[in-house]
Amino acid sequence: MAVETALAGLQAEANCPICLDYLRDPVTIECGHNFCRSCIQQSWEDLWDMFPCPVCRHPCQQRHFRSNIQLGRMIDITKLLHITRSKKKRQEDRRLCEKHNQLLTLFCEEDLEVLCPLCTQPPDHQGHQVRPLEEAASHHRQRLSSYIESLKTQVADVQKLISIQSKKPLELREKVQNQRRKLASEFEQLNQCVEREQEAVLSRLAEEERDIQQKLSANIAAFSQHVSTLKGLLKEVAERCVMSEVRLLTDIQSLLHRCDSLKTPAVYSIQLRREGCSLPPQYSALQKIIQKFKEEVTLDPETAHPNLLVSEDKKSVTFARKKQRVPRNPKRFMVDPVVLGSEGFHYGRHYWEVQVGDKPEWAVGVCRDSLSRKGKRPRSGQSRRWTIHLQNGDFVAQGAVTVTLVLKEKPRGVGIYLDYELGNISFYSLNDRSHIHSFTDKFSEVLKPYFYIRRDSKPLTVCAVRDYEA
């Protein structure tokens, strides 16, 4: 209905106000109204000085008008639309079959097509359910009506979703702002931590320089004193050599003893301790490592030395003075009090934690699965284990070479991070989650968690990894 109204309005605008027919060779006069060229010429035929518009009576100063070619094309389109619409309307009104020119009075339910009686003749629509047009229309009108409520509900649901989604940009902005504030705070704390760590490291370095300087001064003073002693002895020996036999040999034993017992002071060699940064791991990606790569490591009783007792849950191990009766097993350590983890790692990244408490001696880390169970040492330059070891009160990192570690405080627990592909093993103190040491190597076989327990009754425990808040 709206299309018909619009088409009627378009047709009215396409008519000439004088002849009331479609505009022919349309022209536009001064005031903007359009007319057939012949109609406006005939309307102004007997006028000489003033030329009023037939529509608005605007007085045009001259007998002048412009051809409106674009309007002419629009009128041609309007005529075509009108003709097409008229044909279609007539066809709809008559409801004739395009193929047989018969009235459309039937409907095929299988093919959902409107038919005339001739359309139902074999072979077309043979065996199909065909019923009168009015009956089929009533049926499908009811069927379509059943969709209305469902569609309305879907429209309402989608509109609710649009309303919800429209609030998401604000929610996103708030989340981004919160994240931005959090990052700014973390970077500020990181900067403060770096500054404090820098001051501490430089202070330790300056203190070590002063200590070494004092030792060097003492060493130089010792050499100076030794030179004086040598010069005095040289003079005395030279004088004795020119004395008479009796005077030369008198008390010769003392002089000879002093010459033979001369000892040159040891040369003091400068060796600086290796200093490194010890930033809180929450600022060095350990938080993400813990969350993403934590492992529930358990102990493998079949590898445990006979003096080691593994708990039932395979999480704790202690040293027993009396050897246990255990079956012989090529996997079992028979010399060193060692037990391995049940899990073997040949790819990927993994993190686990070990509680060492106040045990006086221990070692934790990673070893090759082929590590000798009989205590054989690997050839020089080759490493089969990478561990942090507490021995005689000193902390050392044992790999291809042994490195002495300087720790601010004794860790009560150790976090171990393995990146197999990168060839990295890192250790962290669970006291403040500070970095202890890292090894870099190339791995080509299965690696297993390594636990070394000395002769004390205090347990070493694989603890559950905690998710720390940043």
KELOTI-325513 format. One record per residue (C-alpha): residue number from 1; residue in one letter; x, y, z. Coordinates in nm, 2 decimals. Layout:
N
(NUM; "A"; (X; Y; Z))
...
//
This chain:
470
(1; "M"; (0.00; 0.00; 0.00))
(2; "A"; (0.28; 0.24; 0.08))
(3; "V"; (0.45; 0.16; -0.25))
(4; "E"; (0.13; 0.24; -0.44))
(5; "T"; (0.09; 0.57; -0.25))
(6; "A"; (0.45; 0.67; -0.33))
(7; "L"; (0.41; 0.57; -0.69))
(8; "A"; (0.09; 0.78; -0.71))
(9; "G"; (0.27; 1.08; -0.56))
(10; "L"; (0.56; 1.04; -0.80))
(11; "Q"; (0.32; 1.02; -1.09))
(12; "A"; (0.14; 1.34; -0.98))
(13; "E"; (0.48; 1.53; -0.96))
(14; "A"; (0.56; 1.41; -1.31))
(15; "N"; (0.25; 1.58; -1.46))
(16; "C"; (0.25; 1.91; -1.63))
(17; "P"; (0.04; 2.17; -1.43))
(18; "I"; (-0.11; 2.30; -1.76))
(19; "C"; (-0.21; 1.99; -1.96))
(20; "L"; (-0.22; 1.76; -1.65))
(21; "D"; (-0.04; 1.49; -1.85))
(22; "Y"; (0.31; 1.35; -1.83))
(23; "L"; (0.57; 1.63; -1.89))
(24; "R"; (0.69; 1.63; -2.25))
(25; "D"; (1.03; 1.79; -2.32))
(26; "P"; (1.02; 1.95; -1.97))
(27; "V"; (1.15; 2.30; -1.91))
(28; "T"; (1.21; 2.50; -1.59))
(29; "I"; (1.12; 2.87; -1.56))
(30; "E"; (1.26; 3.13; -1.33))
(31; "C"; (1.06; 3.05; -1.02))
(32; "G"; (1.15; 2.67; -1.04))
(33; "H"; (0.83; 2.52; -1.17))
(34; "N"; (0.83; 2.28; -1.46))
(35; "F"; (0.61; 2.26; -1.77))
(36; "C"; (0.59; 2.10; -2.11))
(37; "R"; (0.78; 2.33; -2.35))
(38; "S"; (0.48; 2.36; -2.58))
(39; "C"; (0.24; 2.43; -2.29))
(40; "I"; (0.44; 2.72; -2.14))
(41; "Q"; (0.51; 2.86; -2.49))
(42; "Q"; (0.14; 2.86; -2.57))
(43; "S"; (0.06; 3.01; -2.22))
(44; "W"; (0.29; 3.30; -2.29))
(45; "E"; (0.22; 3.34; -2.65))
(46; "D"; (0.03; 3.67; -2.64))
(47; "L"; (0.23; 3.83; -2.36))
(48; "W"; (0.51; 4.09; -2.41))
(49; "D"; (0.64; 4.25; -2.09))
(50; "M"; (0.55; 4.03; -1.80))
(51; "F"; (0.54; 3.65; -1.80))
(52; "P"; (0.36; 3.51; -1.49))
(53; "C"; (0.40; 3.15; -1.37))
(54; "P"; (0.08; 2.96; -1.43))
(55; "V"; (0.12; 2.79; -1.09))
(56; "C"; (0.25; 3.06; -0.84))
(57; "R"; (0.19; 3.37; -1.06))
(58; "H"; (0.56; 3.48; -1.01))
(59; "P"; (0.63; 3.76; -1.26))
(60; "C"; (0.92; 3.64; -1.48))
(61; "Q"; (1.11; 3.93; -1.65))
(62; "Q"; (1.18; 3.75; -1.97))
(63; "R"; (1.03; 3.48; -2.19))
(64; "H"; (1.31; 3.24; -2.08))
(65; "F"; (1.32; 2.88; -1.97))
(66; "R"; (1.58; 2.60; -1.94))
(67; "S"; (1.55; 2.24; -2.07))
(68; "N"; (1.54; 2.00; -1.78))
(69; "I"; (1.70; 1.68; -1.92))
(70; "Q"; (1.73; 1.50; -1.59))
(71; "L"; (1.36; 1.55; -1.51))
(72; "G"; (1.28; 1.42; -1.86))
(73; "R"; (1.47; 1.09; -1.78))
(74; "M"; (1.29; 1.06; -1.44))
(75; "I"; (0.96; 1.10; -1.62))
(76; "D"; (1.05; 0.82; -1.86))
(77; "I"; (1.13; 0.60; -1.55))
(78; "T"; (0.80; 0.70; -1.39))
(79; "K"; (0.61; 0.60; -1.70))
(80; "L"; (0.79; 0.26; -1.70))
(81; "L"; (0.72; 0.20; -1.33))
(82; "H"; (0.35; 0.29; -1.39))
(83; "I"; (0.32; 0.05; -1.68))
(84; "T"; (0.50; -0.23; -1.50))
(85; "R"; (0.29; -0.18; -1.19))
(86; "S"; (-0.03; -0.17; -1.39))
(87; "K"; (0.05; -0.49; -1.56))
(88; "K"; (0.14; -0.66; -1.24))
(89; "K"; (-0.17; -0.53; -1.07))
(90; "R"; (-0.38; -0.65; -1.35))
(91; "Q"; (-0.21; -0.99; -1.34))
(92; "E"; (-0.26; -1.01; -0.97))
(93; "D"; (-0.62; -0.91; -0.99))
(94; "R"; (-0.68; -1.16; -1.26))
(95; "R"; (-0.46; -1.43; -1.09))
(96; "L"; (-0.38; -1.59; -1.42))
(97; "C"; (-0.12; -1.87; -1.47))
(98; "E"; (0.17; -1.74; -1.68))
(99; "K"; (0.21; -2.08; -1.84))
(100; "H"; (-0.16; -2.16; -1.92))
(101; "N"; (-0.33; -1.82; -1.88))
(102; "Q"; (-0.58; -1.99; -1.65))
(103; "L"; (-0.71; -1.87; -1.32))
(104; "L"; (-0.48; -1.97; -1.02))
(105; "T"; (-0.72; -2.16; -0.80))
(106; "L"; (-0.51; -2.45; -0.65))
(107; "F"; (-0.20; -2.49; -0.43))
(108; "C"; (0.06; -2.78; -0.42))
(109; "E"; (0.17; -2.85; -0.07))
(110; "E"; (0.48; -3.05; -0.18))
(111; "D"; (0.62; -2.79; -0.41))
(112; "L"; (0.45; -2.49; -0.24))
(113; "E"; (0.34; -2.35; -0.57))
(114; "V"; (0.02; -2.18; -0.68))
(115; "L"; (-0.14; -2.37; -0.97))
(116; "C"; (-0.41; -2.36; -1.23))
(117; "P"; (-0.62; -2.67; -1.31))
(118; "L"; (-0.40; -2.74; -1.62))
(119; "C"; (-0.08; -2.74; -1.40))
(120; "T"; (-0.21; -3.04; -1.21))
(121; "Q"; (-0.22; -3.26; -1.52))
(122; "P"; (0.04; -3.54; -1.54))
(123; "P"; (0.33; -3.56; -1.51))
(124; "D"; (0.37; -3.23; -1.32))
(125; "H"; (0.26; -3.25; -0.95))
(126; "Q"; (0.15; -3.61; -1.00))
(127; "G"; (0.07; -3.77; -0.66))
(128; "H"; (0.12; -3.44; -0.48))
(129; "Q"; (-0.13; -3.30; -0.22))
(130; "V"; (-0.32; -3.03; -0.41))
(131; "R"; (-0.59; -2.83; -0.25))
(132; "P"; (-0.80; -2.52; -0.31))
(133; "L"; (-0.62; -2.19; -0.29))
(134; "E"; (-0.85; -2.05; -0.01))
(135; "E"; (-0.80; -2.36; 0.20))
(136; "A"; (-0.42; -2.36; 0.16))
(137; "A"; (-0.40; -1.98; 0.23))
(138; "S"; (-0.60; -2.03; 0.55))
(139; "H"; (-0.37; -2.31; 0.66))
(140; "H"; (-0.05; -2.12; 0.59))
(141; "R"; (-0.19; -1.80; 0.74))
(142; "Q"; (-0.23; -1.98; 1.06))
(143; "R"; (0.11; -2.14; 1.03))
(144; "L"; (0.27; -1.80; 0.97))
(145; "S"; (0.08; -1.66; 1.27))
(146; "S"; (0.24; -1.92; 1.49))
(147; "Y"; (0.58; -1.76; 1.41))
(148; "I"; (0.48; -1.42; 1.53))
(149; "E"; (0.52; -1.47; 1.90))
(150; "S"; (0.85; -1.65; 1.86))
(151; "L"; (0.99; -1.38; 1.63))
(152; "K"; (0.87; -1.11; 1.88))
(153; "T"; (1.05; -1.29; 2.16))
(154; "Q"; (1.37; -1.32; 1.95))
(155; "V"; (1.35; -0.95; 1.86))
(156; "A"; (1.31; -0.87; 2.23))
(157; "D"; (1.60; -1.10; 2.32))
(158; "V"; (1.83; -0.95; 2.06))
(159; "Q"; (1.73; -0.60; 2.17))
(160; "K"; (1.83; -0.70; 2.53))
(161; "L"; (2.16; -0.83; 2.40))
(162; "I"; (2.22; -0.50; 2.21))
(163; "S"; (2.15; -0.31; 2.53))
(164; "I"; (2.39; -0.53; 2.72))
(165; "Q"; (2.66; -0.51; 2.45))
(166; "S"; (2.61; -0.13; 2.44))
(167; "K"; (2.73; -0.11; 2.80))
(168; "K"; (3.04; -0.32; 2.72))
(169; "P"; (3.25; -0.03; 2.59))
(170; "L"; (3.22; 0.15; 2.92))
(171; "E"; (3.30; -0.17; 3.11))
(172; "L"; (3.60; -0.22; 2.88))
(173; "R"; (3.72; 0.13; 2.94))
(174; "E"; (3.69; 0.08; 3.32))
(175; "K"; (3.89; -0.25; 3.30))
(176; "V"; (4.16; -0.09; 3.09))
(177; "Q"; (4.19; 0.20; 3.33))
(178; "N"; (4.21; -0.03; 3.62))
(179; "Q"; (4.47; -0.24; 3.44))
(180; "R"; (4.66; 0.08; 3.35))
(181; "R"; (4.66; 0.19; 3.71))
(182; "K"; (4.78; -0.15; 3.83))
(183; "L"; (5.06; -0.16; 3.57))
(184; "A"; (5.17; 0.20; 3.66))
(185; "S"; (5.18; 0.09; 4.03))
(186; "E"; (5.38; -0.22; 3.95))
(187; "F"; (5.63; -0.03; 3.74))
(188; "E"; (5.66; 0.23; 4.02))
(189; "Q"; (5.73; -0.05; 4.27))
(190; "L"; (5.97; -0.22; 4.02))
(191; "N"; (6.16; 0.11; 3.98))
(192; "Q"; (6.19; 0.15; 4.36))
(193; "C"; (6.30; -0.21; 4.39))
(194; "V"; (6.56; -0.17; 4.12))
(195; "E"; (6.69; 0.14; 4.29))
(196; "R"; (6.71; -0.03; 4.63))
(197; "E"; (6.88; -0.33; 4.47))
(198; "Q"; (7.12; -0.11; 4.29))
(199; "E"; (7.22; 0.07; 4.61))
(200; "A"; (7.26; -0.26; 4.80))
(201; "V"; (7.47; -0.42; 4.52))
(202; "L"; (7.69; -0.11; 4.48))
(203; "S"; (7.73; -0.08; 4.86))
(204; "R"; (7.84; -0.45; 4.89))
(205; "L"; (8.08; -0.39; 4.60))
(206; "A"; (8.23; -0.08; 4.77))
(207; "E"; (8.26; -0.27; 5.10))
(208; "E"; (8.43; -0.56; 4.93))
(209; "E"; (8.67; -0.31; 4.75))
(210; "R"; (8.77; -0.16; 5.09))
(211; "D"; (8.83; -0.51; 5.23))
(212; "I"; (9.04; -0.62; 4.94))
(213; "Q"; (9.23; -0.28; 4.95))
(214; "Q"; (9.32; -0.34; 5.32))
(215; "K"; (9.44; -0.70; 5.24))
(216; "L"; (9.64; -0.57; 4.95))
(217; "S"; (9.80; -0.30; 5.17))
(218; "A"; (9.89; -0.56; 5.43))
(219; "N"; (10.03; -0.79; 5.16))
(220; "I"; (10.25; -0.50; 5.02))
(221; "A"; (10.37; -0.42; 5.38))
(222; "A"; (10.46; -0.78; 5.43))
(223; "F"; (10.67; -0.78; 5.11))
(224; "S"; (10.84; -0.45; 5.22))
(225; "Q"; (10.93; -0.61; 5.56))
(226; "H"; (11.06; -0.92; 5.38))
(227; "V"; (11.28; -0.70; 5.15))
(228; "S"; (11.42; -0.53; 5.46))
(229; "T"; (11.50; -0.86; 5.61))
(230; "L"; (11.67; -0.98; 5.30))
(231; "K"; (11.88; -0.67; 5.27))
(232; "G"; (11.99; -0.70; 5.63))
(233; "L"; (12.08; -1.07; 5.59))
(234; "L"; (12.26; -1.00; 5.26))
(235; "K"; (12.48; -0.74; 5.43))
(236; "E"; (12.55; -0.97; 5.72))
(237; "V"; (12.65; -1.26; 5.49))
(238; "A"; (12.87; -1.04; 5.28))
(239; "E"; (13.05; -0.92; 5.59))
(240; "R"; (13.10; -1.27; 5.72))
(241; "C"; (13.25; -1.38; 5.39))
(242; "V"; (13.56; -1.15; 5.44))
(243; "M"; (13.62; -1.23; 5.80))
(244; "S"; (13.89; -1.45; 5.94))
(245; "E"; (13.82; -1.83; 5.97))
(246; "V"; (13.75; -1.81; 6.35))
(247; "R"; (13.52; -1.51; 6.33))
(248; "L"; (13.34; -1.65; 6.01))
(249; "L"; (13.27; -1.98; 6.18))
(250; "T"; (13.17; -1.84; 6.51))
(251; "D"; (12.78; -1.87; 6.55))
(252; "I"; (12.76; -1.98; 6.18))
(253; "Q"; (12.47; -2.21; 6.27))
(254; "S"; (12.24; -1.92; 6.35))
(255; "L"; (12.33; -1.74; 6.03))
(256; "L"; (12.28; -2.05; 5.81))
(257; "H"; (11.95; -2.12; 5.98))
(258; "R"; (11.82; -1.77; 5.91))
(259; "C"; (11.92; -1.80; 5.54))
(260; "D"; (11.76; -2.14; 5.50))
(261; "S"; (11.44; -2.06; 5.68))
(262; "L"; (11.35; -1.75; 5.47))
(263; "K"; (10.99; -1.76; 5.34))
(264; "T"; (10.85; -1.52; 5.08))
(265; "P"; (10.51; -1.39; 5.18))
(266; "A"; (10.22; -1.53; 4.96))
(267; "V"; (10.09; -1.31; 4.68))
(268; "Y"; (9.74; -1.20; 4.75))
(269; "S"; (9.52; -1.25; 4.44))
(270; "I"; (9.22; -1.03; 4.38))
(271; "Q"; (8.89; -1.22; 4.34))
(272; "L"; (8.56; -1.03; 4.35))
(273; "R"; (8.25; -1.21; 4.45))
(274; "R"; (8.00; -1.24; 4.17))
(275; "E"; (7.73; -0.99; 4.24))
(276; "G"; (7.38; -1.01; 4.08))
(277; "C"; (7.04; -0.85; 4.10))
(278; "S"; (6.79; -1.02; 4.33))
(279; "L"; (6.46; -0.87; 4.22))
(280; "P"; (6.13; -1.00; 4.37))
(281; "P"; (6.00; -1.27; 4.12))
(282; "Q"; (5.66; -1.10; 4.10))
(283; "Y"; (5.84; -0.85; 3.89))
(284; "S"; (6.05; -1.10; 3.69))
(285; "A"; (5.76; -1.31; 3.55))
(286; "L"; (5.77; -1.58; 3.83))
(287; "Q"; (5.41; -1.51; 3.91))
(288; "K"; (5.31; -1.62; 3.55))
(289; "I"; (5.55; -1.91; 3.57))
(290; "I"; (5.38; -2.03; 3.89))
(291; "Q"; (5.03; -2.00; 3.75))
(292; "K"; (5.09; -2.16; 3.41))
(293; "F"; (5.37; -2.42; 3.46))
(294; "K"; (5.33; -2.55; 3.82))
(295; "E"; (5.37; -2.92; 3.86))
(296; "E"; (5.25; -3.16; 4.13))
(297; "V"; (5.58; -3.35; 4.17))
(298; "T"; (5.59; -3.67; 4.37))
(299; "L"; (5.89; -3.88; 4.49))
(300; "D"; (5.98; -4.22; 4.33))
(301; "P"; (6.04; -4.47; 4.61))
(302; "E"; (6.21; -4.71; 4.36))
(303; "T"; (6.49; -4.46; 4.32))
(304; "A"; (6.54; -4.39; 4.70))
(305; "H"; (6.86; -4.49; 4.87))
(306; "P"; (6.80; -4.77; 5.13))
(307; "N"; (6.85; -4.52; 5.42))
(308; "L"; (6.57; -4.29; 5.29))
(309; "L"; (6.21; -4.32; 5.40))
(310; "V"; (5.95; -4.19; 5.15))
(311; "S"; (5.61; -4.10; 5.29))
(312; "E"; (5.29; -4.27; 5.18))
(313; "D"; (5.18; -3.97; 4.98))
(314; "K"; (5.52; -3.96; 4.81))
(315; "K"; (5.57; -3.59; 4.91))
(316; "S"; (5.82; -3.62; 5.20))
(317; "V"; (6.15; -3.80; 5.26))
(318; "T"; (6.36; -3.84; 5.57))
(319; "F"; (6.69; -4.01; 5.66))
(320; "A"; (6.69; -4.33; 5.87))
(321; "R"; (7.00; -4.46; 6.05))
(322; "K"; (6.91; -4.82; 5.97))
(323; "K"; (6.90; -4.93; 5.61))
(324; "Q"; (6.56; -5.05; 5.49))
(325; "R"; (6.51; -5.38; 5.33))
(326; "V"; (6.43; -5.28; 4.98))
(327; "P"; (6.43; -5.49; 4.66))
(328; "R"; (6.74; -5.45; 4.43))
(329; "N"; (6.66; -5.21; 4.15))
(330; "P"; (6.88; -5.06; 3.88))
(331; "K"; (6.70; -4.73; 3.93))
(332; "R"; (6.79; -4.71; 4.31))
(333; "F"; (7.08; -4.49; 4.44))
(334; "M"; (7.31; -4.71; 4.64))
(335; "V"; (7.59; -4.46; 4.74))
(336; "D"; (7.45; -4.11; 4.77))
(337; "P"; (7.14; -4.05; 4.99))
(338; "V"; (6.93; -3.94; 4.68))
(339; "V"; (6.57; -3.99; 4.56))
(340; "L"; (6.43; -3.87; 4.23))
(341; "G"; (6.09; -3.74; 4.13))
(342; "S"; (5.85; -3.97; 3.96))
(343; "E"; (5.79; -3.72; 3.68))
(344; "G"; (6.03; -3.70; 3.38))
(345; "F"; (6.05; -3.40; 3.16))
(346; "H"; (6.17; -3.41; 2.80))
(347; "Y"; (6.01; -3.09; 2.68))
(348; "G"; (5.82; -2.78; 2.79))
(349; "R"; (5.83; -2.56; 3.10))
(350; "H"; (5.78; -2.68; 3.46))
(351; "Y"; (5.78; -2.53; 3.81))
(352; "W"; (5.77; -2.70; 4.15))
(353; "E"; (5.87; -2.61; 4.51))
(354; "V"; (6.06; -2.79; 4.79))
(355; "Q"; (6.04; -2.71; 5.16))
(356; "V"; (6.39; -2.76; 5.32))
(357; "G"; (6.32; -2.59; 5.66))
(358; "D"; (6.63; -2.57; 5.88))
(359; "K"; (6.80; -2.89; 5.76))
(360; "P"; (7.17; -2.84; 5.79))
(361; "E"; (7.26; -3.01; 5.46))
(362; "W"; (7.06; -3.07; 5.14))
(363; "A"; (7.06; -3.04; 4.77))
(364; "V"; (6.77; -2.99; 4.53))
(365; "G"; (6.74; -2.94; 4.16))
(366; "V"; (6.73; -3.14; 3.83))
(367; "C"; (6.93; -3.44; 3.70))
(368; "R"; (6.95; -3.65; 3.38))
(369; "D"; (6.76; -3.98; 3.42))
(370; "S"; (7.09; -4.15; 3.32))
(371; "L"; (7.27; -4.01; 3.63))
(372; "S"; (7.49; -4.29; 3.78))
(373; "R"; (7.32; -4.47; 4.08))
(374; "K"; (7.66; -4.60; 4.19))
(375; "G"; (7.82; -4.26; 4.26))
(376; "K"; (8.04; -4.24; 3.95))
(377; "R"; (8.15; -3.89; 3.87))
(378; "P"; (8.09; -3.76; 3.52))
(379; "R"; (8.39; -3.65; 3.30))
(380; "S"; (8.52; -3.30; 3.35))
(381; "G"; (8.31; -3.03; 3.17))
(382; "Q"; (8.01; -3.26; 3.15))
(383; "S"; (7.71; -3.22; 3.39))
(384; "R"; (7.44; -3.47; 3.47))
(385; "R"; (7.28; -3.26; 3.74))
(386; "W"; (7.21; -2.90; 3.82))
(387; "T"; (7.15; -2.83; 4.19))
(388; "I"; (7.16; -2.58; 4.48))
(389; "H"; (7.35; -2.74; 4.76))
(390; "L"; (7.38; -2.64; 5.13))
(391; "Q"; (7.70; -2.80; 5.27))
(392; "N"; (7.90; -2.70; 5.58))
(393; "G"; (7.70; -2.38; 5.61))
(394; "D"; (7.79; -2.27; 5.25))
(395; "F"; (7.56; -2.25; 4.95))
(396; "V"; (7.69; -2.36; 4.61))
(397; "A"; (7.55; -2.41; 4.27))
(398; "Q"; (7.66; -2.74; 4.13))
(399; "G"; (7.66; -2.79; 3.75))
(400; "A"; (7.94; -2.83; 3.50))
(401; "V"; (8.13; -2.60; 3.74))
(402; "T"; (8.07; -2.52; 4.10))
(403; "V"; (7.98; -2.17; 4.19))
(404; "T"; (7.98; -2.03; 4.55))
(405; "L"; (7.67; -1.84; 4.63))
(406; "V"; (7.63; -1.54; 4.86))
(407; "L"; (7.27; -1.53; 5.00))
(408; "K"; (7.13; -1.27; 5.23))
(409; "E"; (6.94; -1.53; 5.43))
(410; "K"; (6.90; -1.90; 5.43))
(411; "P"; (6.60; -2.01; 5.22))
(412; "R"; (6.35; -2.23; 5.40))
(413; "G"; (6.21; -2.34; 5.07))
(414; "V"; (6.33; -2.34; 4.71))
(415; "G"; (6.13; -2.29; 4.38))
(416; "I"; (6.27; -2.47; 4.08))
(417; "Y"; (6.18; -2.37; 3.72))
(418; "L"; (6.28; -2.57; 3.42))
(419; "D"; (6.26; -2.45; 3.06))
(420; "Y"; (6.37; -2.75; 2.86))
(421; "E"; (6.38; -2.60; 2.51))
(422; "L"; (6.56; -2.28; 2.63))
(423; "G"; (6.81; -2.49; 2.83))
(424; "N"; (6.74; -2.30; 3.15))
(425; "I"; (6.71; -2.40; 3.51))
(426; "S"; (6.64; -2.13; 3.77))
(427; "F"; (6.61; -2.14; 4.15))
(428; "Y"; (6.41; -1.90; 4.37))
(429; "S"; (6.40; -1.85; 4.75))
(430; "L"; (6.05; -1.90; 4.89))
(431; "N"; (6.13; -1.66; 5.18))
(432; "D"; (6.08; -1.35; 4.95))
(433; "R"; (6.07; -1.52; 4.61))
(434; "S"; (6.41; -1.38; 4.52))
(435; "H"; (6.62; -1.53; 4.25))
(436; "I"; (6.91; -1.75; 4.37))
(437; "H"; (7.08; -1.88; 4.06))
(438; "S"; (7.03; -1.99; 3.70))
(439; "F"; (7.20; -2.26; 3.49))
(440; "T"; (7.21; -2.26; 3.11))
(441; "D"; (7.29; -2.58; 2.93))
(442; "K"; (7.17; -2.80; 2.64))
(443; "F"; (6.93; -3.09; 2.72))
(444; "S"; (6.89; -3.40; 2.51))
(445; "E"; (6.74; -3.66; 2.74))
(446; "V"; (6.47; -3.69; 3.01))
(447; "L"; (6.53; -3.48; 3.32))
(448; "K"; (6.40; -3.56; 3.67))
(449; "P"; (6.36; -3.37; 4.00))
(450; "Y"; (6.66; -3.44; 4.22))
(451; "F"; (6.66; -3.45; 4.61))
(452; "Y"; (6.97; -3.51; 4.82))
(453; "I"; (6.92; -3.57; 5.20))
(454; "R"; (7.21; -3.59; 5.44))
(455; "R"; (7.22; -3.77; 5.78))
(456; "D"; (6.97; -3.58; 5.99))
(457; "S"; (6.62; -3.67; 6.09))
(458; "K"; (6.45; -3.35; 5.96))
(459; "P"; (6.23; -3.41; 5.65))
(460; "L"; (6.26; -3.26; 5.30))
(461; "T"; (5.91; -3.20; 5.15))
(462; "V"; (5.78; -3.14; 4.81))
(463; "C"; (5.51; -2.88; 4.89))
(464; "A"; (5.20; -2.77; 4.71))
(465; "V"; (5.27; -2.47; 4.48))
(466; "R"; (5.09; -2.16; 4.60))
(467; "D"; (4.94; -1.90; 4.37))
(468; "Y"; (5.10; -1.58; 4.51))
(469; "E"; (4.93; -1.24; 4.47))
(470; "A"; (5.13; -0.98; 4.28))
//
